[in-house]
Structures are given as structure tokens and as C-alpha cells.
Amino acid sequence: MASGCSRIIHIAAHRAGLDDEAYRALLMGAAGVASSKDVRTWRQYNAIRKAFAALGVRMPYWKPLGSDDPQMGKAYALWCSLYDDGKVEDKSWSALTAFIKRQFAGQDILNNVQKSHLIEILKKWLEREA
């Protein structure tokens, strides 16, 4: 999960005026997690965002992979090159997302370090002989 997600969730909890018990109950009810640090996927974040919206607190819409992120653009370009070389069968964003989830323990929100690591994984795969 990107560290920014956790901060956004904490800010929303503060704005909603939730005590610790109510905060953790909201997280557990919405996403099945006890802490914002346990949010691993976009779906969990979005469920939490909707729960806060029901309380009248707006949170930013976190874009899933493939948004206007230069690092993810680079990763997708490498993914398409792998497709062109016949090393992957599907060049869609959803196929790349599935690959990322396998590589990063089910996460579909990556921080910048993880994105750099992903790019290096894809580069090395592209350089390997068929």
C-alpha cells in the first residue's frame, strides 16, 4: 500500500471525530482490516472511502494502477514490450495488475520504491532470452 493512503485515512478519521474504537470498527466493517497500514488493495481503500463518505467526510478517490503515474506508464510500456516479444499473452492493464498482485503479495497500490522494483523486474524479464 502507498503510505499516502494511510495518511489520508487518518486525516479522514480526525475530520470525522472518531475515537480509536470507532475508527477501528469502521476499518473492520468496511475493509476487514484493523489498521490503515493493513490496507493492501484499491478495493479496501475504496470501501473505507465510501464508509467515510456515509459519515459526511470526503476522501480523495485513489486511482488504481494505470492512472496518470509516470512510473506505472513506464511499467505498462515494458509490459507491452513483453507482449510484443511474445513473453506475455495479454497486454491489458488488468493482466499487468494481476502480475503485480502476484509479485507484491496481493497489493495493487504500490509505493514509489515498489514501482521502481517492478520496473526493474520487467526490464530484466525483457532482457532474458526467449
SVG drawing of the C-alpha trace seen along z (x, -y; Angstrom):
<svg xmlns="http://www.w3.org/2000/svg" viewBox="-24 -17 43 36">
<polyline fill="none" stroke="black" stroke-width="0.4" points="0.0,0.0 1.2,-3.5 2.0,-5.3 -0.2,-8.2 -3.3,-6.1 -2.7,-5.6 -2.2,-9.3 -5.4,-10.1 -7.4,-7.6 -6.0,-9.1 -7.0,-12.6 -10.5,-11.4 -10.8,-9.8 -9.7,-13.0 -12.2,-15.0 -15.0,-12.6 -14.1,-13.0 -13.9,-9.2 -12.3,-7.8 -9.9,-4.9 -12.6,-2.3 -15.0,-3.8 -12.1,-4.2 -11.1,-0.6 -14.7,0.6 -15.1,-1.5 -12.0,0.1 -13.0,3.6 -16.5,3.2 -15.6,1.5 -12.4,3.4 -11.8,6.2 -8.7,4.6 -7.8,3.3 -5.3,0.7 -4.9,-1.6 -1.4,-0.1 -3.2,3.2 -5.0,1.7 -3.4,3.6 -5.7,3.1 -7.6,0.4 -10.9,2.1 -10.2,1.9 -9.3,-1.7 -12.4,-2.5 -14.6,-0.7 -13.1,-2.8 -13.6,-5.9 -17.3,-5.1 -17.7,-4.5 -16.3,-7.9 -18.5,-9.4 -21.5,-8.0 -20.3,-10.0 -20.0,-13.1 -16.2,-13.1 -14.8,-13.3 -11.6,-11.5 -9.7,-11.6 -10.5,-8.9 -7.4,-6.9 -6.8,-5.8 -5.9,-2.2 -2.8,-1.2 -2.5,-2.8 -3.5,-6.2 -1.5,-9.3 1.6,-7.9 4.9,-8.2 6.4,-5.1 3.3,-3.0 3.3,-4.3 6.9,-3.0 5.9,0.3 3.0,0.6 5.3,-0.3 7.6,2.5 4.6,4.9 3.6,4.1 7.1,4.8 7.0,8.2 3.7,8.8 5.3,7.8 8.2,10.2 5.7,13.0 6.7,13.3 3.2,12.5 -0.1,13.4 -2.2,10.4 -1.1,6.8 -4.1,5.3 -3.8,3.3 -5.7,6.0 -3.1,8.6 -0.3,6.3 -2.3,5.7 -2.7,9.5 1.1,9.8 1.8,7.1 -0.5,8.7 1.4,12.0 4.7,10.1 3.7,7.9 1.7,10.2 -1.7,9.2 -1.2,5.4 -2.5,3.3 -1.4,0.0 2.4,-0.4 4.7,-3.0 7.5,-4.6 10.1,-2.1 7.9,0.8 7.2,-0.8 10.9,-1.1 11.4,2.5 8.6,3.5 10.2,1.6 13.5,3.4 11.7,6.8 10.1,6.1 13.4,4.8 15.2,8.0 12.4,10.2 12.6,8.3 16.3,8.7 16.1,12.5 16.3,14.7 13.1,16.4"/>
</svg>
